[in-house]
C-alpha cells in the first residue's frame, strides 16, 4: 500500500522567461521585440497550471500529496511507499525515472492538443480513476529497460533513452574499445548506446545515415527496415559515430548488441573534455578523460510506467503493481541511488 503521492512538475517556458528577465512584462517585451507572439507562452502556461491544479484537486482526498518541481529531483528522497505522478512532457518522465528505485510512475499529459505524449498514457480527466486504482495496486506497468555506464572512480550515469560517450564538443574522441573477445583503439565522434525506448530517437538517425550512404554507393532502391527494440527488451544497441581508420586507430567494432550477459568497455585516451551524458542533456555529465574506464551494461533498475489495463491485455508479459517488488533487482530493493547529478532536460 502506498503512503504518499509525489507529484512531479516542471517550470513552463513562461516561468523560465520570468526567471531570466525578472518580471512578466520584461519577458513580454523581449518576446514581442523578437517578433514572436507572447500569447503562445501565456496560453501554454495557463493550460499547464490549470492541469496541475485539476489533478491535485482530484487526488487530494486519496492520500498525502507532495508536490516537487523537477529541479529538486536530485536531492529528493523517494521511499518504497511513494506513488509518483508526472505532469508534463515525455522528458519529465525521463527525468524522474533516473531518481526512482522501482516506484511506479503515472504519466499525465497536461496538453494533448500540443504534446504527442508517447510516454504519457493518461489525461487530466483520468487522474482520479487511475490514481485510485494504483493506490490499491490494481494497475499494470511496463518495465522499461534502462542503460548504465559505471566508471572506475565510482561515478555512474543512467539513461532512459541513450548514452553518449565521447567529447563534449563532439570532436574526435580517442579510446580503447572492448566488446566480447575483441579490442581495438579507436578515434571517432563518440559512441551512442540506446535502449529500446530510445531506439526511435538518436539511434535511428545513425541508421538513417548508414542507409543513405549505402544507397549512394550501392544504388539501393529500397530503404532497409527501421531497426527498433521494444521498451522491455533486455538489450542495448551501441553504434560508433564516424570511426576513423589511421595508423593508430581501427574501425572493426562499429556496432553491437549489449545483453545482460555482456558489456561494452571503454578506456579513455582523451586528455580533456571527455564526457558521458544521457538522454541528450550535455550539461549533466560525468568526466571521461584519460585514465577513466567505463563499463556500459543493461541497468538492473527499470522504469515502471503505469499503463491502462487494456494496454496490458494486449501485452501478456505485463504484470500488476502487486508484483512490482519481486520484479526489482536486489540492488534496487536496497535503494541503490542513481547518478547524483541533476538532469536538466
C-alpha positions, 0 to 999 in steps of 0.5 A, a space after each residue: 500500500 502506498 503512503 504518499 503521492 509525489 507529484 512531479 512538475 516542471 517550470 513552463 517556458 513562461 516561468 523560465 522567461 520570468 526567471 531570466 528577465 525578472 518580471 512578466 512584462 520584461 519577458 513580454 517585451 523581449 518576446 514581442 521585440 523578437 517578433 514572436 507572439 507572447 500569447 503562445 507562452 501565456 496560453 501554454 502556461 495557463 493550460 499547464 497550471 490549470 492541469 496541475 491544479 485539476 489533478 491535485 484537486 482530484 487526488 487530494 482526498 486519496 492520500 498525502 500529496 507532495 508536490 516537487 518541481 523537477 529541479 529538486 529531483 536530485 536531492 529528493 528522497 523517494 521511499 518504497 511507499 511513494 506513488 509518483 505522478 508526472 505532469 508534463 512532457 515525455 522528458 519529465 518522465 525521463 527525468 524522474 525515472 533516473 531518481 526512482 528505485 522501482 516506484 511506479 510512475 503515472 504519466 499525465 499529459 497536461 496538453 494533448 492538443 500540443 504534446 504527442 505524449 508517447 510516454 504519457 498514457 493518461 489525461 487530466 480527466 483520468 487522474 482520479 480513476 487511475 490514481 485510485 486504482 494504483 493506490 490499491 495496486 490494481 494497475 499494470 506497468 511496463 518495465 522499461 529497460 534502462 542503460 548504465 555506464 559505471 566508471 572506475 572512480 565510482 561515478 555512474 550515469 543512467 539513461 532512459 533513452 541513450 548514452 553518449 560517450 565521447 567529447 563534449 564538443 563532439 570532436 574526435 574522441 580517442 579510446 580503447 574499445 572492448 566488446 566480447 573477445 575483441 579490442 581495438 583503439 579507436 578515434 571517432 565522434 563518440 559512441 551512442 548506446 540506446 535502449 529500446 525506448 530510445 531506439 526511435 530517437 538518436 539511434 535511428 538517425 545513425 541508421 538513417 545515415 548508414 542507409 543513405 550512404 549505402 544507397 549512394 554507393 550501392 544504388 539501393 532502391 529500397 530503404 532497409 527496415 527501421 531497426 527498433 527494440 521494444 521498451 522491455 527488451 533486455 538489450 542495448 544497441 551501441 553504434 560508433 559515430 564516424 570511426 576513423 581508420 589511421 595508423 593508430 586507430 581501427 574501425 572493426 567494432 562499429 556496432 553491437 548488441 549489449 545483453 545482460 550477459 555482456 558489456 561494452 568497455 571503454 578506456 579513455 585516451 582523451 586528455 580533456 573534455 571527455 564526457 558521458 551524458 544521457 538522454 541528450 542533456 550535455 550539461 549533466 555529465 560525468 568526466 571521461 578523460 584519460 585514465 577513466 574506464 567505463 563499463 556500459 551494461 543493461 541497468 538492473 533498475 527499470 522504469 515502471 510506467 503505469 499503463 491502462 489495463 487494456 494496454 496490458 491485455 494486449 501485452 501478456 508479459 505485463 504484470 500488476 503493481 502487486 508484483 512490482 517488488 519481486 520484479 526489482 533487482 536486489 540492488 534496487 530493493 536496497 535503494 541503490 541511488 542513481 547518478 547524483 547529478 541533476 538532469 536538466 532536460 
